[in-house]
Amino acid sequence: MTTVRARTLFTPLDAGGRADTVTRRLAKAIRLGLLLDGERLPAESQLAGQLGVSTVTLREALATLRTMGLVETRRGRGGGSFVRAPSEHPADRLERPLRLLSLHELRDIGDHRAAIAGAAARLAAERALASDVAALREYAERLRGAAALTDRRRADARLHIEIAATAQSPRLTREEMDLWSEIGDLVWLPEQDVASVCGDHDQLIDAIEARAPERARQIAERHVAVQTSRLLDLRLSLHQP
């Protein structure tokens, strides 16, 4: 089980355990690529136990996910609930939500992202195990090898969320998931230079492995600041206040 799954995704929900809470967590994980297309979810009784909810609540959530087109259920031997990843959004469709965000809102989201990413990187450098670092390098390679833009976005999100999970902070991990759900589709709009992004990631993982918390924080914050600046420039070019 990956770090983010073990420490955040398949862990008991906070108070309430309502079906809509289960739906939001699983839908977010699917859209971010934490659960992969075609992947079989754990058996209902097992998944309900991991999330700390009843099987009735889980089944209600799965029914909603099926309606959303994010899960399909197969019957018979080898059956179960399987992930269906959402399709790619063309760039012109992604510009529409960007137009709805003001420059102030984009800057504020960027500040929030930098704060969370910086804190997560600093703590990861203090707490990472050798196995965590190896996993981070694997996720970094996935981005380097991704051909489709959707795969690059998901690999980028996955790496940053895994860094927060490596920090051993469920709250920071959930914050990263929330932020990538909110802005992740826009981060690669327009498409970034893959070599530059991967270079930042390599430096960040090197700092985590070297147990250099302040260097890791600075690299993470600078990385987010560059992405935020690109989005602000693009938003300005759309000529809408």
C-alpha positions as CSV (number, residue, x, y, z in Angstrom):
1,M,0.0,0.0,0.0
2,T,1.4,3.4,-0.9
3,T,2.1,6.1,1.7
4,V,-0.9,8.2,0.9
5,R,-3.2,5.3,1.0
6,A,-1.8,3.9,4.2
7,R,-1.8,7.2,6.0
8,T,-4.8,9.1,4.6
9,L,-6.9,7.6,1.8
10,F,-8.0,4.3,3.4
11,T,-8.2,5.5,7.0
12,P,-11.2,6.2,9.2
13,L,-13.2,9.3,8.4
14,D,-13.7,12.1,10.8
15,A,-16.8,12.2,12.9
16,G,-20.0,11.5,11.0
17,G,-19.1,8.9,8.4
18,R,-21.9,10.0,6.1
19,A,-22.2,8.6,2.6
20,D,-21.5,12.0,1.0
21,T,-18.2,12.2,2.9
22,V,-17.2,8.8,1.6
23,T,-18.2,9.9,-1.9
24,R,-16.2,13.1,-1.8
25,R,-13.0,11.3,-0.5
26,L,-13.2,8.5,-3.1
27,A,-14.2,10.9,-6.0
28,K,-11.3,13.2,-5.1
29,A,-8.9,10.3,-5.1
30,I,-10.1,9.1,-8.5
31,R,-9.9,12.5,-10.1
32,L,-6.4,13.1,-8.7
33,G,-5.1,9.7,-9.9
34,L,-4.6,8.3,-6.4
35,L,-6.9,5.5,-7.5
36,L,-6.1,4.4,-11.0
37,D,-8.3,3.7,-14.0
38,G,-9.4,0.0,-13.9
39,E,-8.2,-0.5,-10.4
40,R,-10.4,-2.8,-8.2
41,L,-11.5,-1.3,-4.9
42,P,-11.2,-3.4,-1.8
43,A,-14.2,-5.6,-1.0
44,E,-17.1,-3.7,0.5
45,S,-16.7,-5.1,4.0
46,Q,-13.0,-4.4,4.0
47,L,-13.3,-0.9,2.6
48,A,-16.1,0.0,5.0
49,G,-14.0,-1.2,7.9
50,Q,-11.0,0.8,6.7
51,L,-13.1,4.0,6.4
52,G,-14.9,3.3,9.7
53,V,-18.4,3.3,8.2
54,S,-21.2,0.8,7.8
55,T,-21.5,-1.3,4.6
56,V,-24.9,0.4,4.0
57,T,-23.2,3.8,4.0
58,L,-20.4,2.6,1.7
59,R,-22.9,1.1,-0.7
60,E,-24.8,4.4,-0.9
61,A,-21.5,6.2,-1.7
62,L,-20.6,3.6,-4.4
63,A,-24.0,4.0,-5.9
64,T,-23.4,7.8,-6.2
65,L,-20.0,7.2,-7.7
66,R,-21.5,4.9,-10.3
67,T,-24.0,7.7,-11.2
68,M,-21.0,10.1,-11.5
69,G,-19.3,7.6,-13.9
70,L,-16.3,7.2,-11.6
71,V,-17.0,3.6,-10.5
72,E,-18.4,0.6,-12.3
73,T,-19.6,-2.6,-10.7
74,R,-18.9,-6.0,-12.3
75,R,-20.8,-9.2,-11.3
76,G,-19.6,-12.7,-11.1
77,R,-16.2,-14.2,-10.6
78,G,-13.5,-11.5,-10.6
79,G,-16.3,-8.9,-10.0
80,G,-16.4,-6.0,-7.7
81,S,-16.2,-2.2,-7.9
82,F,-13.7,-0.8,-10.3
83,V,-12.4,2.8,-10.9
84,R,-13.2,4.7,-14.0
85,A,-11.0,7.7,-14.4
86,P,-12.6,10.8,-15.9
87,S,-11.7,11.8,-19.4
88,E,-9.3,14.5,-20.5
89,H,-10.5,18.1,-20.6
90,P,-9.4,20.1,-23.6
91,A,-7.4,23.3,-22.9
92,D,-10.2,25.6,-24.0
93,R,-12.6,24.1,-21.5
94,L,-10.0,24.5,-18.7
95,E,-9.7,28.2,-19.5
96,R,-13.4,28.7,-18.5
97,P,-12.9,28.0,-14.8
98,L,-9.7,30.1,-14.9
99,R,-11.8,33.1,-16.2
100,L,-14.0,32.7,-13.1
101,L,-11.1,33.3,-10.7
102,S,-9.9,36.8,-10.1
103,L,-6.2,37.7,-9.8
104,H,-6.7,38.1,-6.1
105,E,-8.2,34.7,-5.8
106,L,-5.5,33.1,-7.8
107,R,-2.8,34.8,-5.7
108,D,-4.5,33.7,-2.5
109,I,-4.7,30.1,-3.7
110,G,-1.1,30.2,-4.6
111,D,-0.2,31.5,-1.2
112,H,-2.2,28.7,0.4
113,R,-0.5,26.1,-1.8
114,A,3.0,27.5,-1.0
115,A,2.3,27.4,2.7
116,I,1.1,23.8,2.6
117,A,3.7,22.5,0.2
118,G,6.5,24.2,2.1
119,A,5.3,22.8,5.5
120,A,4.9,19.3,4.0
121,A,8.3,19.4,2.4
122,R,10.0,20.6,5.7
123,L,8.4,17.9,7.8
124,A,9.0,15.2,5.1
125,A,12.7,16.0,5.3
126,E,12.6,15.5,9.0
127,R,10.5,12.3,9.0
128,A,11.0,10.4,5.7
129,L,12.0,6.8,5.8
130,A,14.3,5.4,3.1
131,S,11.3,3.6,1.6
132,D,9.4,6.9,1.4
133,V,12.2,8.5,-0.5
134,A,12.3,5.6,-2.9
135,A,8.5,5.9,-3.5
136,L,8.9,9.7,-4.1
137,R,11.5,9.0,-6.8
138,E,9.2,6.5,-8.4
139,Y,6.4,9.0,-8.6
140,A,8.8,11.6,-10.0
141,E,9.8,9.2,-12.8
142,R,6.1,8.7,-13.6
143,L,5.8,12.4,-14.4
144,R,9.1,12.3,-16.4
145,G,7.7,9.4,-18.5
146,A,4.1,10.6,-18.9
147,A,3.2,11.4,-22.5
148,A,-0.4,12.7,-22.1
149,L,-1.2,16.0,-20.4
150,T,-3.7,14.3,-18.1
151,D,-1.1,11.8,-16.9
152,R,1.3,14.6,-16.2
153,R,-1.2,16.5,-14.1
154,R,-2.1,13.4,-12.1
155,A,1.6,12.4,-11.7
156,D,2.4,15.9,-10.5
157,A,-0.5,16.0,-8.0
158,R,0.4,12.5,-6.8
159,L,4.0,13.4,-6.0
160,H,3.0,16.5,-4.0
161,I,0.3,14.6,-2.1
162,E,2.8,11.8,-1.4
163,I,5.2,14.3,0.0
164,A,2.6,15.5,2.5
165,A,1.8,11.9,3.4
166,T,5.6,11.3,3.9
167,A,5.4,14.2,6.4
168,Q,3.1,11.9,8.4
169,S,0.5,14.6,8.7
170,P,-3.0,13.5,7.6
171,R,-4.2,17.1,7.9
172,L,-1.5,18.4,5.5
173,T,-2.2,15.5,3.2
174,R,-5.9,16.3,3.1
175,E,-5.1,20.0,2.5
176,E,-2.9,19.1,-0.5
177,M,-5.7,16.9,-1.9
178,D,-8.2,19.7,-1.5
179,L,-5.9,22.2,-3.2
180,W,-5.1,19.9,-6.1
181,S,-8.8,19.2,-6.5
182,E,-9.5,22.9,-6.7
183,I,-6.6,24.1,-8.9
184,G,-4.8,21.0,-10.2
185,D,-6.4,21.0,-13.7
186,L,-5.2,24.6,-14.1
187,V,-1.6,24.1,-12.9
188,W,-0.5,22.6,-16.3
189,L,-2.4,25.3,-18.3
190,P,-0.6,26.3,-20.5
191,E,1.6,23.2,-20.6
192,Q,4.7,23.5,-18.4
193,D,8.2,22.5,-19.4
194,V,8.5,18.9,-18.2
195,A,12.3,19.0,-17.8
196,S,12.0,22.1,-15.5
197,V,9.3,20.7,-13.4
198,C,11.1,17.4,-13.0
199,G,14.3,19.2,-12.1
200,D,12.5,21.0,-9.3
201,H,11.1,17.7,-8.1
202,D,14.5,16.0,-8.2
203,Q,16.0,18.9,-6.1
204,L,13.1,18.6,-3.6
205,I,13.5,14.9,-3.2
206,D,17.3,15.3,-2.8
207,A,16.7,17.8,0.0
208,I,14.2,15.4,1.7
209,E,16.6,12.5,1.4
210,A,19.5,14.7,2.8
211,R,17.3,15.7,5.8
212,A,17.6,19.4,4.9
213,P,14.2,20.7,6.1
214,E,14.7,24.4,5.3
215,R,16.2,23.7,1.8
216,A,13.2,21.4,1.1
217,R,10.8,24.1,2.2
218,Q,12.4,26.7,0.1
219,I,12.4,24.5,-3.0
220,A,8.8,23.6,-2.6
221,E,7.7,27.2,-2.0
222,R,9.7,28.4,-5.0
223,H,8.2,25.7,-7.2
224,V,4.6,26.7,-6.3
225,A,5.5,30.4,-6.8
226,V,6.6,29.8,-10.3
227,Q,3.4,27.9,-11.1
228,T,1.3,30.7,-9.5
229,S,3.1,33.3,-11.6
230,R,2.4,31.4,-14.8
231,L,-1.3,31.2,-13.9
232,L,-1.5,34.9,-13.1
233,D,0.1,35.8,-16.4
234,L,-2.3,33.5,-18.3
235,R,-5.3,35.0,-16.4
236,L,-4.1,38.5,-17.3
237,S,-3.9,37.5,-21.0
238,L,-7.6,36.5,-21.0
239,H,-8.6,40.1,-20.6
240,Q,-11.4,39.6,-18.1
241,P,-11.4,41.3,-14.7
